Amino acid sequence: MFNTEKQLQEHADKIPQNVKDQITGDITSLNEAMTTEDGEQIREALERLKNSSMEIGKAIYSNTSSDNTEEPAQEAQKEESTEETKSEEGEKKEDKEEKK
């Protein structure tokens, strides 16, 4: 539970609000279950928290992978732009040479 709370705080900017709400609710449910000392209720609450905490990893991974896919796309676009500019410059030089 402590690790989940820590991850939630550390990566809050990368986690969607609905996931944060779900995890916070599951933490609250687990705390309430612990006060009842009902083993079955504690296990169920712990399992729900475990499942919802996996969403933290998914959210972080999806943000990281989307950041990584954007960078190569931007680089490729810059390279294409540079190549087009060089190609245009080369054509202009050829035109000038032909006119001479």
Backbone as numpy.savetxt, mean C-alpha at the origin, in Angstrom:
# Nx Ny Nz CAx CAy CAz Cx Cy Cz
-1.96 -8.70 20.42 -2.79 -7.52 20.42 -1.91 -6.27 20.42
-0.85 -6.27 21.20 0.04 -5.12 21.27 0.67 -4.85 19.90
1.14 -5.92 19.24 1.78 -5.75 17.92 0.80 -5.18 16.90
-0.43 -5.62 16.97 -1.44 -5.13 16.04 -1.69 -3.64 16.27
-1.80 -3.24 17.53 -1.99 -1.82 17.85 -0.79 -1.00 17.37
0.39 -1.54 17.56 1.62 -0.85 17.14 1.65 -0.69 15.62
1.34 -1.76 14.89 1.32 -1.69 13.43 0.27 -0.70 12.95
-0.86 -0.69 13.61 -1.94 0.21 13.25 -1.49 1.67 13.39
-0.74 1.96 14.42 -0.23 3.32 14.63 0.88 3.66 13.64
1.79 2.73 13.42 2.94 2.98 12.56 2.55 3.18 11.09
1.54 2.45 10.66 1.18 2.46 9.24 -0.20 3.06 9.00
-0.63 3.92 9.88 -1.97 4.48 9.80 -2.24 5.17 8.46
-1.22 5.81 7.90 -1.41 6.54 6.64 -1.58 5.61 5.44
-1.22 4.35 5.59 -1.29 3.39 4.48 -2.51 2.46 4.59
-3.23 2.55 5.69 -4.33 1.63 5.95 -5.66 2.36 5.74
-6.56 1.77 4.95 -7.88 2.39 4.75 -8.65 2.51 6.08
-9.49 3.51 6.16 -10.23 3.78 7.40 -11.11 2.60 7.82
-11.74 1.93 6.87 -12.61 0.82 7.23 -11.82 -0.32 7.88
-10.59 -0.53 7.45 -9.74 -1.56 8.07 -9.36 -1.12 9.48
-9.02 0.15 9.64 -8.68 0.67 10.98 -9.86 0.47 11.93
-11.06 0.80 11.45 -12.25 0.67 12.30 -12.50 -0.79 12.68
-12.32 -1.68 11.71 -12.53 -3.11 11.96 -11.55 -3.61 13.03
-10.29 -3.25 12.88 -9.27 -3.71 13.83 -9.51 -3.13 15.22
-9.84 -1.86 15.27 -10.12 -1.22 16.56 -11.31 -1.89 17.25
-12.33 -2.21 16.48 -13.49 -2.91 17.03 -13.13 -4.29 17.54
-12.27 -4.99 16.78 -11.85 -6.33 17.20 -10.98 -6.28 18.46
-10.16 -5.26 18.58 -9.35 -5.09 19.80 -10.27 -4.85 21.00
-11.26 -4.00 20.80 -12.22 -3.73 21.87 -12.97 -5.00 22.27
-13.38 -5.77 21.26 -14.09 -7.03 21.53 -13.21 -8.00 22.32
-11.94 -8.05 21.97 -11.03 -8.95 22.68 -10.85 -8.50 24.12
-10.70 -7.20 24.33 -10.56 -6.69 25.70 -11.80 -7.02 26.52
-12.98 -6.86 25.92 -14.23 -7.18 26.64 -14.31 -8.67 26.94
-13.90 -9.49 25.96 -13.94 -10.95 26.16 -12.98 -11.37 27.26
-11.86 -10.70 27.37 -10.89 -11.04 28.41 -11.44 -10.75 29.79
-12.29 -9.73 29.91 -12.85 -9.42 31.22 -13.88 -10.45 31.65
-14.50 -11.14 30.68 -15.49 -12.16 31.03 -14.83 -13.47 31.44
-13.58 -13.64 31.05 -12.83 -14.86 31.34 -13.47 -16.11 30.72
-14.27 -15.91 29.67 -14.87 -17.02 28.94 -13.90 -17.43 27.83
-13.32 -18.62 27.97 -12.28 -19.08 27.05 -12.73 -19.10 25.60
-13.94 -19.56 25.36 -14.45 -19.64 23.98 -14.63 -18.25 23.38
-15.16 -17.34 24.15 -15.37 -15.98 23.68 -14.02 -15.30 23.41
-13.04 -15.54 24.23 -11.70 -14.98 24.03 -11.08 -15.53 22.76
-11.20 -16.86 22.54 -10.65 -17.47 21.32 -11.30 -16.89 20.06
-12.62 -16.71 20.10 -13.33 -16.16 18.94 -12.88 -14.73 18.66
-12.79 -13.93 19.72 -12.37 -12.54 19.56 -10.93 -12.46 19.06
-10.09 -13.33 19.57 -8.69 -13.36 19.15 -8.58 -13.77 17.68
-9.37 -14.72 17.26 -9.38 -15.17 15.86 -9.84 -14.05 14.93
-10.88 -13.31 15.34 -11.36 -12.18 14.53 -10.28 -11.11 14.41
-9.60 -10.83 15.52 -8.52 -9.84 15.49 -7.39 -10.30 14.60
-7.05 -11.57 14.70 -5.97 -12.12 13.88 -6.30 -11.97 12.39
-7.53 -12.29 12.03 -7.95 -12.18 10.63 -7.97 -10.72 10.15
-8.49 -9.84 10.97 -8.55 -8.43 10.55 -7.17 -7.79 10.53
-6.27 -8.25 11.41 -4.92 -7.67 11.43 -4.13 -8.05 10.17
-4.53 -9.14 9.53 -3.89 -9.50 8.25 -4.14 -8.44 7.19
-5.21 -7.71 7.35 -5.53 -6.64 6.41 -4.49 -5.52 6.46
-3.82 -5.36 7.59 -2.76 -4.35 7.69 -1.66 -4.69 6.69
-1.23 -5.93 6.72 -0.18 -6.36 5.79 -0.61 -6.22 4.34
-1.85 -6.58 4.06 -2.35 -6.46 2.69 -2.35 -5.00 2.24
-2.80 -4.11 3.13 -2.87 -2.69 2.78 -1.47 -2.11 2.55
-0.54 -2.48 3.41 0.84 -1.99 3.27 1.45 -2.53 1.98
1.25 -3.82 1.74 1.81 -4.45 0.54 1.21 -3.85 -0.72
-0.10 -3.62 -0.73 -0.72 -3.08 -1.94 -0.26 -1.65 -2.19
-0.07 -0.87 -1.13 0.44 0.49 -1.32 1.88 0.47 -1.80
2.68 -0.42 -1.26 4.08 -0.53 -1.66 4.18 -0.99 -3.11
3.41 -1.99 -3.48 3.49 -2.50 -4.85 2.95 -1.48 -5.84
1.92 -0.72 -5.47 1.42 0.29 -6.40 2.41 1.43 -6.53
3.12 1.77 -5.46 4.17 2.78 -5.55 5.28 2.32 -6.48
5.66 1.06 -6.36 6.74 0.51 -7.19 6.33 0.41 -8.65
5.07 0.14 -8.93 4.64 0.03 -10.33 4.50 1.39 -10.96
4.23 2.42 -10.16 4.12 3.76 -10.72 5.49 4.28 -11.13
6.50 4.02 -10.35 7.83 4.55 -10.66 8.37 4.04 -11.99
8.34 2.74 -12.26 8.82 2.28 -13.57 8.00 2.86 -14.72
6.71 3.02 -14.51 5.87 3.59 -15.57 6.28 5.04 -15.84
6.56 5.78 -14.78 7.00 7.16 -14.94 8.36 7.20 -15.62
9.26 6.30 -15.24 10.57 6.24 -15.87 10.46 5.92 -17.35
9.60 4.97 -17.68 9.42 4.58 -19.08 8.87 5.76 -19.88
7.96 6.49 -19.27 7.39 7.65 -19.95 8.46 8.71 -20.18
9.33 8.93 -19.21 10.42 9.89 -19.37 11.37 9.44 -20.48
11.68 8.14 -20.51 12.58 7.63 -21.54 11.98 7.80 -22.93
10.68 7.52 -23.06 10.02 7.70 -24.35 10.07 9.15 -24.79
9.82 10.03 -23.85 9.85 11.46 -24.15 11.24 11.89 -24.59
12.26 11.40 -23.91 13.64 11.72 -24.26 13.98 11.17 -25.63
13.56 9.95 -25.91 13.84 9.34 -27.21 13.15 10.10 -28.33
11.91 10.55 -28.09 11.19 11.31 -29.10 11.91 12.62 -29.38
12.38 13.27 -28.33 13.09 14.53 -28.49 14.37 14.31 -29.29
15.11 13.27 -28.96 16.34 12.97 -29.69 16.04 12.65 -31.14
14.97 11.92 -31.37 14.58 11.56 -32.73 14.23 12.81 -33.53
13.49 13.71 -32.92 13.12 14.96 -33.59 14.35 15.80 -33.90
15.28 15.86 -32.95 16.50 16.61 -33.16 17.31 16.01 -34.30
17.36 14.69 -34.34 18.08 14.00 -35.42 17.46 14.28 -36.77
16.15 14.31 -36.86 15.45 14.60 -38.11 15.75 16.03 -38.55
15.78 16.97 -37.62 16.06 18.36 -37.95 17.47 18.48 -38.51
18.43 17.78 -37.92 19.81 17.83 -38.41 19.89 17.25 -39.82
19.18 16.15 -40.06 19.18 15.53 -41.38 18.58 16.48 -42.41
17.53 17.17 -42.05 16.88 18.12 -42.96 17.84 19.24 -43.31
18.57 19.74 -42.31 19.52 20.82 -42.55 20.63 20.36 -43.47
21.12 19.15 -43.25 22.20 18.61 -44.07 21.74 18.41 -45.50
20.51 17.95 -45.70 19.98 17.75 -47.02 19.83 19.06 -47.77
19.48 20.13 -47.08 19.30 21.44 -47.69 20.63 22.01 -48.16
21.75 21.64 -47.59 23.05 22.17 -47.94 23.45 21.61 -49.22
